[in-house]
Amino acid sequence: MEVSQKTFISMHKNLVSLQEVARFKSWLYTIAVNYCREESQEKESKTLLFVTRPKPGEGEESYRWEESHHRHENPERQLRHSELSDLLQVCLMELSHEQREVVIMKEYEGLKFREIAEALNISENTVKSRMYYGLDGLKKILEQKKITKETIGYEL
């Protein structure tokens, strides 16, 4: 069963235990994060069959966190956006798990620091620290790869 299915089933079963409706979003993320961590641990405990990681966007379980929803957009712009997205995903994978988790929840999912803290069961200051070091890490990774807005022709 997939993580999203487990999350939905668990949410449905435990919805009555939610005491504050305003905290639904962070409560749901807590469930999802726990199942993701569980699945990650299960995968780590199994013997790996492949030595190389698939490139961004390859395979059924690609790690694309964003997809273009602009079907009628300029094809060149779409390609550039897709390439930038792939590049950022590769760079994100170089961050620590904790930093990557916070950056994705904040920048891709749009969660507030408080919501991330509740979902991950950590303090809000820890979330802010991980976010700061995660963004700083991304900046350094991009600098190491000599990637700037001029080199990719895209506003960062």
N, C-alpha and C positions, 0 to 999 in steps of 0.2 A: 504494500500500500504506500502511496506517495505521501510526502510530508504535508502537502496541501490538503489531501483527503483526511489524514489523521487530525490535522488542525481543525478542519471544519467539523468533523465528528465530535471531537473533544469540546469545541465551542458549543455545539448544539446540546451536548449532554450536560455541560456545566453552566449554561447561561443563567440558570436560576440562582447560582451562587454569586453572580456578579452583583455587588452591593451598590456601586456607584456607576451609573450609566455613562457619565462623563469620562470614565476611565476605560471605556470599552476598547478603544484603539490600542492602548498600551497593554491591556489585558490580553487581547488577541495576539499581539506581537510576542508577548511572553510565552504563550502556548506555542506559537510558530518557532520561535528561537529555541525553545527546549526540544522540540521535535527535530529541528535542524541539527542541533548539537548531538542528539542521540544518534541520528543517522550518520553523522560525520564520524562519531566514535565507532560505530559498527563498520563503516567502510575502512577505517584505519586498522581495525583488528583483523580484517580479512587480508589474505595474501594478495598483493598487487600483481596483476598479470601484465600490465603495460608499464614500460619504463618511461615513456614520454607522455606529456600532457597534451590534449588536443589544443589546436590553435583556437583563438576566439571565434565563436560562431560555428565551430565544427561539431558534428555529432548531435545526437538526440538530446543530450544533457549539457548543452553548451552553457557557458557562464555569461551569457548576454543578460544584462540587467535592464537594458533599455532597447526598445525597438522603435524604428521610425514609424510614425502613424501619419506621415505626410505623403500619401501616395501620389498626389498630383504636384508634388514639388519638383523643382528642377533636378534632373537625374544626376548632374555633376555635384550639386549641393548635397543630394542624398548620399552619394558615394563618399564624399568628403566627411559628412556627418558619421556615416557608418565606420569609416576608417578611424576617425577620432575616437568613436565609442570603443572600438576594438583595442586601440592603443591605451586608452584609459583603463580598460578592464585588465589588460596585461600588467599595467603599472599597479593597479589595485591589488593584484595577486601577489605582488612583491612586499606589500605591507604585512605587518603581523596580523593574525586573525582578529585580535581585539580591536586594533585600529581600523581594519577593513570593515568590520561589522558596524562600527559606529559611523564611519564615513558613508557607507551605503544607506544606513537607516536615516541619516540626516540629509544627505545630498540627493539620493535617488528616491527615497520614500517620503521625504519631507516631514519627518517626525521632529517634534520639539525635544530639546535636551531632557526635559522632565519625563517625557514619554519614553525616550530611549532608556533613561535610568530605571524607570519602572519595569520595562520589558526585560532588561538585562539583570535586574536586581543588583544594581550598583549605584553609587552616589552620583548626583548630577555633576559634581566637580570632577569625578573620575571620567564621566562621559566627555566633559569639556576638554580635559587633559588628553584623552585618547584622540579626540577630534583634532586638537591642535597639533599633536605629534603626527597624526595620520596625514593631515594636509601638508605639514612640513616635510614628511617623508615622501609624499607624492611630488612635491616641488623638487626635492633632491634627486629623485628617480628620473624625473623629466630632464633635469639639468645634466645628469650623467649620460642620458641618451641623446643629449644635445637637441632637445625638442623645445622649440619656442613657438610663439604664435607666428613669427616670420617664417620659420622652417616648414610649418605645416599649412600656412596660408589660412589660418582660422583663428578667430578671436577666442583666446582662452578665458 
